[in-house]
Amino acid sequence: MAPEFWYALLLGAIQGVSEYLPVSSTGHLVLAQYALGLDPDAFGLTFDAVLHLGTLLAVLAYFYRDFLHLAAAALRPEVRRKDPAAGRLAVAIVVGTVPGGVAGWLLESRVESEFRSPVLVAVTLAVFGVLLWLADLVGPKRAGLEAVGPGRALLLGLAQALALVPGVSRSGVVITAGLLLGLRREEATRFAFLLSAPIIAGAGGKKLLDLVRAAATDQGLAVLGLAGLAAAAVTGYLAIGFLMRYVRSNNLGVFALYRLLLAGLTLALWFGSG
């Protein structure tokens, strides 16, 4: 098979693992594409968005019972009466999705053109890695998801909106904010995953249309997109399961340390090559 096919699988695996571990999938994709010297027409922003659809499949598959129950709570009053916590959580996810949706609509084109520098990725990896570490150290970690009302949901949504910038990490920044707002690690992680689904669906769905139009004249692009999507879905599912188990009895310092090491290596290679 052509090398591009294996690159698509590799990038899909990178996306799947780094989307749900708090280390920034977009940041890793930017760095990988620079390091491998990949064709931006084949492996650019549209391809990135299709990989996000793979991770959307992963989170929908892993939490399908949660999403079905939340949808029932949102649509059926009798379910809300029986389980009011589910109704509140459904509202919280809707409220938390708004800031990211608005930020994406307003800033997407600027982010796509200006925010994909390896140096910027390194800086945001380091800064938000330190914030994750500090939040894990100082956060009270006593509250469950029942504590996420509209106010907290809005703050968590504002945090998620920062993940437009490569290197921030969607899961990482929401977990960081959740810990600072008093959530336990497992609950902050679960909410980060649930909150990610609507935003990923919106961004990925829009770009998928672009890929479909491009693939109509170049079937190779469709093959690359499907290969990357499949790899992202499988590895994303495994990464979600790993992190949900990990946070039950471990702190998040190892991810912060990894981010700092990757940031340092990126800056050293970037300025050393100049």
C-alpha positions in Angstrom: 0.0 0.0 0.0 1.0 3.6 -0.5 2.9 5.3 2.3 0.0 7.8 2.6 -2.3 5.0 3.8 0.0 4.1 6.6 0.4 7.8 7.5 -3.4 8.0 7.7 -3.5 5.1 10.1 -0.7 6.6 12.2 -2.4 10.0 12.4 -5.7 8.3 13.3 -4.1 6.4 16.1 -2.4 9.6 17.4 -5.8 11.4 17.2 -7.6 8.6 19.0 -5.1 8.4 21.9 -4.4 12.1 22.3 -8.0 13.3 22.0 -9.1 11.6 25.2 -5.9 11.6 27.2 -5.3 15.2 28.4 -2.4 15.9 26.1 -4.0 17.6 23.0 -4.9 15.8 19.9 -4.7 18.8 17.6 -1.3 19.7 19.0 0.0 16.2 18.4 -1.4 16.2 14.8 0.3 19.5 14.0 3.6 18.3 15.3 3.3 15.0 13.6 2.4 16.6 10.2 5.4 19.0 10.5 7.7 16.2 11.5 6.6 13.9 8.7 6.4 16.6 6.1 2.9 15.6 5.0 1.0 17.1 2.1 -1.4 19.6 3.6 -3.9 19.0 0.8 -4.3 15.3 1.9 -3.6 15.7 5.6 -4.8 19.2 6.4 -7.6 20.5 8.5 -10.3 18.6 6.7 -8.5 15.3 7.4 -8.1 16.4 11.0 -11.8 16.9 11.4 -12.6 13.5 9.9 -10.3 12.0 12.5 -12.3 13.8 15.1 -15.4 12.0 13.8 -13.6 8.8 14.6 -13.1 9.8 18.2 -16.8 10.9 18.2 -17.7 7.3 17.3 -15.4 6.2 20.2 -17.1 8.3 22.9 -20.6 7.5 21.6 -19.8 3.8 21.7 -18.2 3.9 25.2 -20.9 6.1 26.8 -23.9 5.0 24.7 -26.0 4.1 27.8 -25.3 7.6 29.2 -26.2 9.3 26.0 -29.4 7.3 25.6 -30.5 8.0 29.2 -29.6 11.7 28.9 -31.6 12.0 25.6 -34.5 10.3 27.3 -34.3 12.7 30.3 -34.2 15.7 27.9 -37.2 14.5 25.9 -39.4 12.7 28.3 -40.8 14.4 31.5 -41.5 11.0 33.2 -37.8 10.2 32.9 -36.8 13.5 34.5 -39.2 13.0 37.3 -37.8 9.5 38.0 -34.2 10.7 37.6 -33.9 14.5 38.1 -30.1 14.3 38.2 -30.1 13.0 34.6 -32.3 15.9 33.5 -29.9 18.4 35.2 -26.9 16.8 33.5 -28.6 17.0 30.1 -29.2 20.7 30.6 -25.6 21.1 31.8 -24.2 19.5 28.6 -26.4 21.8 26.4 -25.3 24.9 28.4 -21.6 23.8 28.3 -21.7 23.2 24.6 -22.7 26.8 23.8 -19.4 28.6 24.4 -17.4 26.2 22.3 -20.0 26.4 19.5 -19.9 30.1 19.5 -16.1 30.3 19.7 -15.8 27.9 16.8 -18.2 29.8 14.6 -16.5 33.1 15.3 -12.8 32.1 15.4 -12.5 28.9 13.3 -11.0 30.5 10.2 -8.5 32.5 12.2 -7.4 29.5 14.2 -7.0 27.5 11.0 -4.8 30.0 9.4 -2.8 31.4 12.4 -2.6 29.0 15.3 -0.9 25.9 13.9 2.7 26.8 14.7 4.8 24.2 16.5 6.1 26.9 18.8 2.6 27.9 19.8 1.8 24.2 20.4 4.8 23.8 22.6 3.9 26.9 24.7 0.2 25.8 25.2 1.3 22.2 25.9 3.5 23.5 28.7 1.2 26.2 30.2 -1.9 24.0 30.3 0.1 21.1 31.5 1.2 23.1 34.5 -2.4 24.2 35.1 -3.6 20.6 35.0 -1.0 19.6 37.5 -1.9 22.5 39.8 -5.6 21.9 39.6 -5.0 18.2 40.5 -3.0 19.3 43.5 -5.2 22.0 44.9 -8.7 21.0 43.7 -10.9 19.8 46.6 -12.2 16.8 44.5 -15.3 16.2 46.6 -18.2 16.8 44.3 -20.0 14.5 41.8 -21.8 15.3 38.6 -24.9 16.3 40.5 -23.0 19.5 41.4 -22.8 20.6 37.8 -25.6 23.1 37.4 -25.9 25.7 34.7 -23.3 28.0 36.3 -20.6 25.4 36.5 -21.5 24.0 33.1 -21.1 27.4 31.6 -17.6 27.7 33.1 -16.7 24.3 31.9 -17.9 25.2 28.5 -15.8 28.3 28.4 -12.8 26.2 29.3 -13.6 23.8 26.5 -13.7 26.7 24.1 -10.0 27.3 24.8 -9.3 24.0 23.1 -9.7 25.7 19.7 -6.0 26.6 20.2 -3.8 23.6 19.4 -1.9 22.3 22.4 -4.6 23.1 25.0 -6.5 19.7 24.9 -10.2 19.6 25.0 -10.3 16.8 27.7 -7.4 18.3 29.6 -8.8 21.8 30.0 -12.3 20.6 31.0 -10.8 18.2 33.5 -8.6 21.1 34.8 -11.6 23.4 35.2 -13.7 20.6 36.7 -11.0 19.9 39.4 -10.8 23.6 40.2 -14.6 23.7 40.6 -14.5 20.8 43.1 -15.3 17.8 41.0 -13.6 14.5 41.7 -11.2 13.2 39.0 -13.5 10.5 37.7 -16.5 12.9 37.5 -14.5 15.7 35.9 -13.2 13.2 33.3 -16.6 11.8 32.6 -18.1 15.2 32.1 -15.2 16.2 29.8 -16.0 13.2 27.6 -19.7 13.7 27.5 -19.3 17.4 26.8 -16.9 16.8 23.9 -19.4 14.9 21.8 -21.6 17.7 20.5 -18.7 20.0 19.6 -16.8 17.2 17.9 -20.0 16.3 16.0 -20.5 19.8 14.8 -16.9 20.5 13.8 -16.4 17.1 12.2 -19.7 17.0 10.4 -19.0 20.4 8.7 -15.6 19.3 7.5 -16.9 15.8 6.5 -18.9 17.6 3.8 -15.7 19.2 2.5 -14.1 15.7 2.3 -17.0 14.2 0.5 -16.9 16.9 -2.1 -13.1 16.5 -2.5 -13.4 12.7 -2.6 -15.8 12.9 -5.5 -12.9 13.8 -7.7 -10.1 12.0 -5.8 -11.0 8.6 -4.3 -7.6 8.4 -2.7 -8.7 11.1 -0.2 -11.7 9.1 0.7 -9.6 6.0 1.4 -7.2 8.0 3.6 -10.1 9.6 5.5 -11.8 6.3 6.2 -8.5 4.7 7.3 -7.8 7.5 9.7 -11.3 7.5 11.0 -11.3 3.8 11.8 -7.9 4.1 13.5 -9.1 7.0 15.6 -12.3 5.3 16.6 -10.5 2.1 17.8 -7.7 3.8 19.7 -10.0 6.5 21.1 -12.3 3.9 22.6 -9.3 2.2 24.2 -8.0 5.6 25.5 -11.3 6.4 27.1 -11.4 3.1 28.9 -7.8 3.5 30.1 -8.3 7.0 31.4 -11.6 6.3 33.2 -9.8 3.4 35.0 -6.6 5.4 35.6 -8.2 8.4 37.3 -10.0 6.3 39.9 -6.8 5.8 41.8 -4.1 7.9 40.2 -3.3 11.6 39.9 -2.7 13.4 36.6 0.9 14.4 37.2 2.2 12.0 34.6 0.2 13.7 31.8 1.4 17.1 32.9 5.0 15.9 32.9 4.6 14.4 29.5 3.3 17.7 28.1 6.2 19.6 29.6 8.7 17.1 28.1 7.1 17.2 24.7 7.0 21.0 24.8 10.7 21.2 25.7 11.6 18.7 22.9 9.6 20.6 20.3 11.2 23.9 21.2 14.7 22.4 21.2 14.2 20.8 17.8 12.5 23.8 16.3 15.1 26.4 17.4 18.0 23.9 17.0 17.1 23.3 13.4 17.1 27.0 12.7 
